[in-house]
Amino acid sequence: MFDLIRKSNSIPTLLGNSQQLVPSNRLFFSILAINLYRSVSQEKTSTDLRPIPGAFFIVLIQRSSATTSPVSIRHSPFAMRHLLILLFLLLLPRTPDSSAITTASFAPVPFPLSTNSRWIVDAAGRRVKLACANWAAHLEPAVAEGLGKQPLDAISKSVAAMGFNCVRLTWPLYLLTNSSFGSLTVRQSLELLGLAESAAGIRVNNPWLLDLTLVQAFQAVVFNLASNNLMVILDNQLSKPGWCCSKYDGNGFFGDKFFDPDEWLKGLETMATMFNGFSSVVGMSLRNELRGPKQNVTLWYRYMERGAEVVHSANPDMLVILSGLDYDKDLSFLSESQVEVSFTGKLVFEYHWYGFSDGGNWDSGNPNEVCAMVIRNITRKGGFLLERGWPLFLSEFGIDQGGTNEADNRFFSCFLSYAAEMDVDWALWALQGSYYIREEQLGFDETYGALSWDWCKARNSSFIRRLASIASPFQGPGLSQNSPHNAIFHPRTGLCIVINSQLRQLQLGQCADSDAWNFTRQGELMLKDTKFCLQAQGVGKAVKLRSCCRDSRAKWELISDSKMHISSNLTNHGGRVCLDITNDGIIMTNLCKCLSQDGTCNPDTQWFKIIRSNREVHGQIFKKLTSPFVKVEQFYSRKWRKGKISLT
């Protein structure tokens, strides 16, 4: 029923009298039905929050053309506490955070989600790409981070404004399986940890949350994310609340001190049941980063299959997301034996990849060689699932967003190239700019956080812009009727090669504006359905579009271990050159750099990834050149070569 609220465009404004609503002028009849949760008097335990069928709160808003008279509300006698919580969620301020960066927008998704081969799709069979941020709610307070810094609704709006379409919301198992813990209020949880300053911050920014139980506060976060058109994936991060992870923290694998398999199954069932029928909760990650000395494949199959069945039985609409071994860096055992469950169309596998996952290679190795080696390893340990028709969700990756960590900077360009080429679903670690407490440090600054320490703005706006380049799908069912083509992606900037409006130079631009290319077997980079090819002109010179595709300068090959140097051999024009960019984003060629061995230089301005796409083509030049009313040859006239014809 909460989806009726989320989809409603006629949410009224609450005045001082809580028994009156003032409707907006000229609104049509709207009925908001809220399926309330079990009232306090009926609850057996604090975590028994299953919906009560038939318990509704009905708001009738009369159409008004000339009056704003208050409208009476009729309600049945039930727990007003729950009612006021839900009303408050609806009536939070709706003004977006002006400091957030608007990078992408997403159309409403027809739920539920399912899988079609390696793709996640909506109820209409159209590809849905998960572009998520991880929001931690699993540390000692078991409260979503940041609620002492900003209002909940402002945080949700910042998530959407930065271009994410979902949140991977973490939770500790004890939230649901330890009734004495789950029944603590937010205030009590913070005060027990000595977090008076955090409690004071919540009193200012989210005062209505302080006296909710931890479970109710978790629900409130989920509901508010959904009201902002954000999908939610629930991630069981660990059992005992705290920072994750180490091999010996007792949370790592089935049978560890704090990881009882039966208790875990009970917690999964409770969480899945809690959100049954709430369609914006699209998936459940069964357990984060299995690890430690007890980990083994036999127990992985036994309990992950049981967990998958429990979640699916409790909530058949959910995607069921399975992590691997060794901190979720190893799914290789699935190459020999796949998971056996009773249902289909819901399984997704997840994988984690950070720069530090690769040892110290990014610090000292040649970036081309390191990137190639790391991607080979990922393909062997998890990426092969895509080729076998299973979705792979990169549910954690991230970098130090201060921008000064050279190893992380190199890693991120490699990551973007892989994520764009394979068009995987992903979730950034992390959303949070700071923590109430982390590893005994109050107000810990999360340098991997998308938001600043005070949660007021993006920590690194250029990082967010680069990340936005892989938020929308390049491939998949239902994107368009276009035949497959190529886009030329530049991971260093998160942009693609586009043709400017006068067709006299090529430059970097938004990938949504990319023209359609074909990389032929003959090594030609040809504008699709035309006779034009990309042609090198010499060292330090801008590339051109020419119709002489047999010219040696129009022949390209992918060199270096990374296969991201697009190179042409100019025998009489300066030797071997590679695509590069000028400071203002013009596509040019320079002598190829940093191809191998040297670990001190950075080749990423010369890194271009030719990726597959069946997106709708928005490039204006491509549309003009392929119009049925235009002959391609006329654009290659003498006048055009001299730049005298404009296509705008």
N, C-alpha and C positions, 0 to 999 in steps of 0.2 A: 504494500500500500504506500510505502514511502516514495516509490517512484512517481506516484501521482503528484506528490508534493514537488519532487525535483523537476518534473516536466511542466508544472503549472507556471503560467506567465502572469498570474493575477494574485500575487501574494500581497495581502493588505498590510497596512501599517498599524501597529498596536499603539493605542494612546494610553494615557495614564490609568484609566479604568480597565483592568484586565478582563472585564466582562463585555467590552465593547470593541468593535472593529470599525474603522472608517474606510470604506472602499474607495478606490481610485475612480475618477469620473468616467462614465460611459463603459463600465466593465460589464461583460455579459455574465450570466449565471455561472458561478464556479462552485464546485463542491470539492473540498479538501477532506479526504478521509484518512485518518491516521489510525493504523492498527497498533494500539497501545500494548506495551509489554505488561507482564504480570504485575499487579499492584503490590505495594509493599506488604499489605496485610495478607496477601495470598501466597507470598513467596515462602517456600520451604527453606531455601538457602539463598545466599546473595547472588549465586551464579545461575540460578534457575530462572532464565529470562526468556522462556519460550513465549511466543505470541498467544494471546487469548483470542480465539475466533469469536467474532461478533462484538468485540469491545471497540467501538468506534467513537471518534469525536468528529462531529459534523459541523462544518462552517458553511453557512449559506450567505453568499454575497449577492445582494440584489443589484440588477442593472440600474444605474442612475445616470440621468442626463443633466440634472440641474441641481442635485443636492448631494451633500456629503453627510447625510444624517447617519448617526451610529446604527449599526445592525446588531440586534441581540443575538447572543450565542446560546443555543440549547445543548446541554450535555448531560449524559447519564452519570450517576455518581460512581466515580472510580478514582484512582490515585491521582490527585491534582499535582502531586510532585512530578510524576512522569509527564503529565500534560504540559506543565509549565516548561519543563526541559525541552520538549519537542517544539513547543511554540517559540521558545527562545532561539532554537536552531534555525527556524524558518525566518525569524525576524531580525537576524543579525544584519549589520550594515552591509550593503551590497556594492559599495564603491571600491573598485579595484585599487590595489596599491600602486601609486603613481611611480614608484621607484623600480617596479618590476619591469622586465623587458619582454615585450610581446614578440614572440618569435614564430608562433604557429597557432593554428586553430583547427579544431577537429569537429567533424559533423557528428551528431548524435548516433550512437551505435545501437542497432536492434539486437537486444540480448535474447537468449544467452549465447556465449561464445562456445565454439567447439573447434576441433582440428580437422583439416583436410590435407592429408599428406603432411608436408613439413610446415604448413601454414596454419595460423590461428585465424578463424573466420567468424563472422557474425551470423545471426539467424537467417540472413538472406544469402549467405555463402560468399560474402565479400571479405577480402583480406582486412584484418584488423592488426595493426602493428602496435605492440606494447612499447611505449616510450615512457618509462617510469622513473620515479625518484624513490629511493629508500628513505623512509621516515621511521626513525628508531622510537620504539615505545617499550623496549625490553630491558632497559637498565634498571638499577635498584628501585627507583620510584615506581616503575611500571606505568608511567604517564608519558604520553607522546611529548617529545622534546619541544621546547620553544614556546609553550603556552604561557610562560611567564614573561615572554618578550613581546609577543604580538597577539591580537585577537585571533581565535581559531579561523574565522572566516577570511581574515586578511592573509593568513598563511596559505589556506587552500587556494585563494585567488592568485597568490604569488606562484604557486606550483603551476597552475594553468597558464599564467601569463608568461612563464619561462619556456613554455612549449611542451611540457609533459602532459600526457593524457591519462596517466595512472600513477598510483602510489603503491609501493610494496611496503605495507605497514607491518612492522615486526611486533611480536608479542611473546612473553615468557609463559611457559606451560603452567606455572604455579598461579597465574592470574585466574585460571579456571579450575584447577584441581586442588588448590589449597584454599578452602572457604574462609579461613581466618585472614588470609592475605587478600583475597579478592574482594572481601567485604570492607576493607579499609576505605575510608574516603581519601580523596586526593590530598586534602589538608593533613590527615593523619599520616599518610605515607611520607609526605615531605617532612613533616615535623619529626617523625621517628628517625629520619636521616639527618636531622639538624639543618634542613634546607629552608630556613626561615625566609631568606631573601627570595628564593624561588616561589615560595607560597605567597609572599607579598606581591610579587610580579603577577601571579595568576589572579590575585585579588583585584588588581588594577585592570588587567587585560581580559580576563575571563572569569569574573567573580561567580557566575552561575555554576562553574565547574567544581569549585572548591569542596563542596559538600556532597558531590556525587561519589558513589563507590568507584573503585578503579575500573570495574567492568563497565559501569555506565559511562564513565568518561571515555573509555575506549570506543564504545558504541557511538558516542556523540561525535568523535572524530570521524568515524566511518560515515555517519549520516551527512556530516558537513562536506566531506570530500565529494560524496555523491551529489549533493545539492549544487556543487560547482562543476558538474558534468565530468568528474574524474572517476575512472575505474579504480578498484581496490583489489590488491592481492594480499592475502593474509599470510604472513611468514612466521612460522614457529621458530624463532631464533635460537632458543635454548629453554631449559627447564627453570632453574633457579635464576631470578633476575640478576643481571650484571652485564659487564662488558664481555663481548665475545671476540676472540676465542683463543684458547690455548689447548694443547694436547692433554693437559692434566688438570683441567678445570672441573672435571666430574660431569660435564654436560656433553661430552664429545660423541659417545656411541652407546648403542643399546647395552644396558647392563652397567653403565658407569654409575657413580654414586648418586647423581641427581637425575638419572635417565632411566627410569623404569618403563619398559615397553608398554605394559598394560595401562599405566597412568597416562602415558603419551597418547595411546589410542583413545582413551576416555576424553582427554582434552581436545583432540582433533574432532571427535564426534560432537562435543559440546559447542565448539566454535563453529563448525559447519552448520549445525542445527540452528544456532543463534541467528545466522544470516540467510537461512533458507527462505527463498521468496524475495530476497532483496537483491535485485539483479545486478546492481552496480558492483557488488562483491563478486568478481569474475573468476577468482582462482584461490587456491590454497597451496602454499609451499609447505610440504610436510615437515621438513626439518632442515635447518641451515647448517652447512659445513660439517658433515659427519667426519670424524677425525679420531686420532688417538691410538694407543697401543692395542685396543680391543677391536678395531675396525677389521671387518672381513666380509668377503663377498657373499658367503652363505647367509649370514644374518641380515645383510643388506636386502637380499631378495625376500627373505621371510617376512621381515617387518615392513619394508616399504610397500610390498604388495598388500599386506594387511591394512596398512594405513590408507592406501589408495582406495581399497574397498570400503573402509569405514567412512571416509569423506564422501565418496560417491553415493553411498547408501543414505547418508544424512542430508546430502545436498546435491542431487544429480545434475544441477545446472553448472556447478563449479568445474573449472579446469583443475586437474590434479597435477601438481608440479613436483617432480622428484629430483633431489640433489644427489650428487655422487660422493665418492670417497675423497680422502686427502684434502680437506677443506674445499670440497666441491671442485676439485681440479682433475678428477679422474672418473670418467664414465666408460673407460675402454672395455670393461668386462661385458658391456652390452653388445659388443661386436660379435660375441659368441652365443649369448643367450638373452633374449628380450624378456621384459617383464610380462607376466601372465596375470591378467585380470579379467573379470567377467564383463566389462563394458568396453566400448570403443569410442573414439572421437573426443576424448577428454585428456589424454596423457600428454604432458609436456615435460621435457628435461631441462634442468638448469645447470649453468656452469659459471664459475667465477674467474676473473682474470684481472690482475693488477700488475703494474710494473715490477713490484717487489716479488711477484710470483715467479719471475724469471731470474732470480738470483741477482748478481751484480752485473749482468750482461749489458744492460742499458747504460751503465756508467762508463764502461770502458770498451765495449765492442763496437765494431762497425755497424751502424744502424741498418744497412741493407742486409747484412749477414744475420744480425740478431733478429730482425723482423721475420725473415724467411724461416729461420730455425724455430722461432716461437710459434709461428702459424702452422708449421709442420707438426709440432708437438700438440697444439690444440686440435688440429684435424684428427690426429691419432687418438687423442684422449676424449674427444667429445664432438668435434665438428663433423665426423663421419656420419653422425645421426641425421644430419640434414640431407645427405646424399641417399640415405635409406628411408626417407620419407617421414621423419619424426621432427617435431618442432624443438628447437634449442633456444633457450631463453638465457641470455647473458645477464643474470639477475644481480650481479655485483661487478662493478669495475669503477675505477676512479683515479684521480691524481691529486697531488698537492696543487691547489689552485692559486697559490701565491705566484706561480709563474717562474720561480727561480730554480726549481728542481729540474736540471737538464735531463736526467734519466727519465723522469715522468713525462717531460715534454716530448722526448723521442718516442716513448711508449705510446703516447696518445695519438700521434700521427699514424703509427702502425695500427693501433686499435681501430681508428676511424676507417682506415683503408679496408680492413677485414670486415668490419660491421657493415660498411656500404656494399662491398662486393657480395657478401653472403646475405645481406638484408635481414639480419637477425633481429629478434625482439630483445629489448635490453632494459636494465634498471641501473641508474647511476647510484653509486655510494658517494655522497649521501645528500639528502635534502638539508639536514640540520646544520645550522651554523655554529651551534654550541650545545652543551649538555648541562642539565642541572648538576650532575656529578658524574665523572668518569674516572675510574681507577683512583678514587679518593681525592680527585682534584675538582674543586667547585668551579662552575662556569667554564669548563674545559672548551677551548676553541678548536672546532673541527675544521682543519685546513683543507679537508676533502669536501667540505660542505658547499652546496650550490648557493646557499644564503650566507650573508655576513654574520659575524658573531652576534649582533643585535637583531638579526632576522629582518632587517629593514630593506635590504636590497640584495641584488646578486653579488656574490663575492668577486666574480670574474666574468664580466659581461662578454668578453671575446670568447671565453670558453663556452658559455651558454650558446652563443651564436654558432660556433662550430658544431656543438652537439645537436643543434636544431636541424642540421643538414641530414641527419640520419633518423629523424623523428617520423617522417612520412615514408610509406613503403615505396620502393622502386619496382617491386615485382609482386605477383600474387594474383589470385582469382578476383575477378570483378573490377579491376582497376580501370580498364578501358578496353576498347575493341582494337587498339593498336597492335600491330605485329611487334615482336621483340626488336629492340634496338639497343644501342649503347649510349651511355653518358660518360663524360670524361671528368672524373672527380679529383679534386685537389685537397688531400686531407689536411695539409698545413693550414688552410684557410677555411675548410668546410664548404668550399664553393665548387662550381663546375664551369667548364669552358662554354661560353655563350658567344654569339655573334652580335656585334653592336648594330644599331638601327641603320647604319649606312653601309653595312657589309664591306667595310674597309679594314677592319681589324678584329681580332679575336681577343676576348678578355675573360676574366673571372666574373661570375655572377651567381645569383641564386640557382640552386639546382632545379627548383621548380620552373625556372625559365630556360632550362637547357634545351638545345635543339637535339634532334635525333641523329646519331652517328652510326655508321657501320665500320667495324674494324675487319677488313677483308683478309682472306687467306694470302693475298698478294702483299699484305702489309700496308694497305691504303686505309687512311682514316677519312672515309667518305661521308659527306652529308647525305643522309638517307634519302633515297629516291631522287637524287640529283646527280649531276656529273662533276660536282665540285669535290676536291680533295684538299686536305691540309698539306701545305708545302713549306719546307724550311727555306729560308733565304740567306742564312749565313750566321756566323758567330755574332751575338749581340743584336741581332735583327729580329723584328716581329715576324711571326709566321703569317702566311697568306692562304686564302682559298683560291685555288686555281683549278681549271678543268684539264690540265695536262697531268693526268694521274699516272701516266707511264714514266714520267720524269723521275730520276733517281732521288730527287729531293722530296718526292711525295711518297717514298717508301720508308716505313717505320718498323722498328722491332723493339720488343721489351727486353731490356738488358738489366744486369745486376741481379743478385740473388733475390731481391724483393720483387723483381719484375715490375717495378714502378718507374723506372727510367725509360721514357719513350724516346727512342733514339733514331737519328737518321745519319747516314754516312755521306758527307758532302766532300767527295774526293777532290773537287776543284774549288771548293768554297770554304775551306778551313778545317776539314777533317770531320771526325764524329762529334755530333752535337746532340744535346738532349733538350726536351721542352723545359722551359723555365718561366719565371714571371718577373716583370719589373716591379718596382715599388708601388706603382699604381695599378697593378693587376693585369697588365697587357701580356699576352702570351708571346713568348719569344724563344729563341734557342741560344744556348750557351754551351761551352765545352762541358762535357759530363764530369761531375765531381763526386768524390767520396764513394766510388763504385765498390771498393772492397778494402779490406785490411785496416785502413786508417780509422781509428776510433775517436779521433779528436775533432773531426769535421762533421757537419750535419747536412745531409743531402735533401732535406724535406721540401725545400722550395722546388726541387726537380722531381718530386714524387707526384705522379698522376696515376690514378687507378681507373682502368677501363671497366665499367660495370654494366651489367645487364639490366634492362628496364623494359617494362611494358606500361609505364605511366602515360597519361595523357600528355601530349607534347604541347608545350605552351610557347616555345620559341617562335617569335613573330616572323623571323626571316625564313625559317623552315616552312611555315604556313604559306608565305608569299611565294616561295620558290616552287612549292608543290601544288599551288592552286591550279585547277583545271583551266583557268582563263589566262594562264601565264606560260609562256615558253621559256624554259630555263636558259636557252641560248641567248635570249635578248639581254640577260643580265651580265653576260660576259662580252658585251660589246666594248668597243674602244672607249666610248664615253664612260662606261662603268669603271673600266680599268683606271681611268684618270680621275675617278672619284666625282664625276659630274652628275651622277644620278643618285638620288636619295630614295630609299624605300620606305620612308616614314609616311 
